[in-house]
Amino acid sequence: MAFIEDMQERDLALLQTLDGREVTYTPDGGSPRVISGMLQEFSELTSGETVDVVVTSPVLSVRSIDIPEIQTGDQFTVDGQDYEVAVIRPDNEGITELMLEKL
């Protein structure tokens, strides 16, 4: 097995071990397909007018090879909840983090 294929399999095993979640990815104008991913909630403190506010955002980590055509506006379904891709952050090592917005 070549190094790249070995790393892709390790990325998949890592995602499945950490979260073990199957998600449905629907590219804009494309057909839905099931891939593996890890869903997390990231929180950040944002200054409001009179008080600080904690804002949480869902972030989905997936293998870059599973979503080569990813674009903002594409949709994911995770545990029955629909999301739209707002921000795409590839790590250039095989994993892409997607900041999602609930639909």
Phi, psi and chi 1 to 4 in degrees:
 res  aa     phi    psi   chi1   chi2   chi3   chi4
   1 MET       -  132.5  178.2 -179.8  -66.1      -
   2 ALA   -69.5  157.6      -      -      -      -
   3 PHE   -56.7  -46.2  177.3   75.0      -      -
   4 ILE   -61.5  -45.8  -64.0  -61.2      -      -
   5 GLU   -63.4  -37.4  -73.6   92.9   16.5      -
   6 ASP   -62.9  -43.5 -175.8   47.9      -      -
   7 MET   -66.8  -37.5  -69.1  -53.1  -61.6      -
   8 GLN   -63.4  -40.7  -69.3  168.8  -10.3      -
   9 GLU   -66.5  -37.7  -70.4  -58.3  -44.3      -
  10 ARG   -67.6  -39.1  -70.3  176.5 -167.3  -97.3
  11 ASP   -59.5  -44.5  -71.4  -17.5      -      -
  12 LEU   -63.5  -44.7  179.0   58.2      -      -
  13 ALA   -61.7  -40.1      -      -      -      -
  14 LEU   -63.7  -47.5  178.6   63.1      -      -
  15 LEU   -60.8  -42.5  -72.0  172.8      -      -
  16 GLN   -67.6  -34.9  -70.4  173.5  -25.2      -
  17 THR   -72.1  -43.1  -60.2      -      -      -
  18 LEU   -69.8  -39.9  -69.7  175.4      -      -
  19 ASP  -131.2  -29.5 -163.1   43.2      -      -
  20 GLY    58.7   33.6      -      -      -      -
  21 ARG  -105.6  130.8 -166.5  174.6  -59.9 -113.2
  22 GLU   -95.5  132.7  -72.5 -171.3  -17.8      -
  23 VAL  -126.6  154.3  -59.7      -      -      -
  24 THR  -102.7  122.7  -57.9      -      -      -
  25 TYR  -105.4  127.8  167.8   51.3      -      -
  26 THR  -123.8  102.5  -53.0      -      -      -
  27 PRO   -67.6  150.7   10.0   -9.5      -      -
  28 ASP   -56.9  118.8 -172.0   29.3      -      -
  29 GLY    78.6    5.5      -      -      -      -
  30 GLY  -111.9 -178.2      -      -      -      -
  31 SER   -91.8  143.3  -60.6      -      -      -
  32 PRO   -68.3  148.7   10.9  -12.1      -      -
  33 ARG  -147.6  154.2   64.1 -179.3 -177.1  -92.0
  34 VAL   -94.6  131.2  175.3      -      -      -
  35 ILE  -134.0  171.7   61.9  173.3      -      -
  36 SER   -96.5  145.9  -68.5      -      -      -
  37 GLY  -158.0  171.8      -      -      -      -
  38 MET  -125.8  118.7  179.7  175.8   69.5      -
  39 LEU  -100.2  131.3 -174.6   66.9      -      -
  40 GLN  -133.3  159.6  -58.5  173.0    9.0      -
  41 GLU  -112.0  119.1  -69.8  -78.1  -24.2      -
  42 PHE  -101.8  138.7  -76.0  106.8      -      -
  43 SER  -116.4  145.6  -61.2      -      -      -
  44 GLU  -142.5  149.0   65.8  179.2  -37.6      -
  45 LEU   -90.0  124.1 -169.7   60.7      -      -
  46 THR  -119.1  135.8  -56.9      -      -      -
  47 SER   -75.2  126.3  -63.3      -      -      -
  48 GLY   -98.2 -175.5      -      -      -      -
  49 GLU   -66.1  -41.9  -70.3 -177.3   29.3      -
  50 THR  -120.5  -22.7   56.0      -      -      -
  51 VAL  -139.5  158.6  -63.2      -      -      -
  52 ASP   -79.9  147.9  -69.4  -20.2      -      -
  53 VAL  -125.3  137.7  177.8      -      -      -
  54 VAL   -92.0  123.4  175.5      -      -      -
  55 VAL  -111.6  129.4  176.9      -      -      -
  56 THR  -110.1  143.8   59.5      -      -      -
  57 SER  -133.9  133.6  -58.9      -      -      -
  58 PRO   -74.6  136.6   21.2  -24.5      -      -
  59 VAL  -128.6  125.3  176.0      -      -      -
  60 LEU  -108.0  125.8 -178.1   65.7      -      -
  61 SER  -103.3  127.4  -61.6      -      -      -
  62 VAL  -137.4  163.3  -61.3      -      -      -
  63 ARG   -71.5  132.8  -66.2 -172.0  -42.8  164.8
  64 SER   -59.3  -34.9  -58.4      -      -      -
  65 ILE   -64.1  -24.1 -165.5  170.3      -      -
  66 ASP   -81.7  -14.0  -69.2  -21.9      -      -
  67 ILE  -135.6   53.2   54.5  164.9      -      -
  68 PRO   -62.1  -26.4   24.6  -33.1      -      -
  69 GLU   -98.1   13.5   71.6  -86.1   48.7      -
  70 ILE   -55.1  138.2 -168.7   74.3      -      -
  71 GLN  -143.5  155.2  -64.2 -179.1   22.0      -
  72 THR   -60.8  143.2   56.1      -      -      -
  73 GLY    96.8  -18.4      -      -      -      -
  74 ASP   -63.2  161.3  -73.8   -4.2      -      -
  75 GLN  -121.2  150.4  -65.9 -174.9    2.9      -
  76 PHE  -129.0  147.6  -76.7   86.3      -      -
  77 THR  -118.1  124.1  -57.8      -      -      -
  78 VAL  -128.6  118.4 -177.9      -      -      -
  79 ASP    50.5   41.0  -63.5  -26.2      -      -
  80 GLY    83.6   -6.4      -      -      -      -
  81 GLN   -98.2  131.6  173.4   65.4   54.0      -
  82 ASP   -91.3  139.5  -67.0  -32.8      -      -
  83 TYR  -132.4  157.3  -62.9   92.2      -      -
  84 GLU  -119.6  142.0 -176.3  174.3  -89.1      -
  85 VAL   -74.6  123.6  176.2      -      -      -
  86 ALA  -103.6  -39.0      -      -      -      -
  87 VAL  -139.4  137.9  177.3      -      -      -
  88 ILE  -115.3  123.7  -57.7  166.8      -      -
  89 ARG  -129.9   89.2  -62.9 -171.9  -40.4 -156.2
  90 PRO   -73.8  145.9   23.6  -28.5      -      -
  91 ASP   -97.0    2.2   71.3   -1.2      -      -
  92 ASN    61.7   15.8  -63.1  -39.3      -      -
  93 GLU  -128.0   14.2  -66.2 -172.8   19.3      -
  94 GLY   113.0   -7.5      -      -      -      -
  95 ILE  -121.4  139.8  -60.1  -65.8      -      -
  96 THR  -120.6  130.6  -62.4      -      -      -
  97 GLU   -95.9  133.1  -73.1 -173.9  -19.3      -
  98 LEU  -118.6  118.8  -54.8  166.2      -      -
  99 MET   -83.9  125.9  -62.3 -170.0   78.2      -
 100 LEU  -111.3  157.6  -54.6  175.8      -      -
 101 GLU  -125.0  134.3  -64.7  177.9  -11.1      -
 102 LYS   -66.2  143.1  -72.9 -176.7  179.9 -179.3
 103 LEU   -99.7      -  -66.2  177.4      -      -
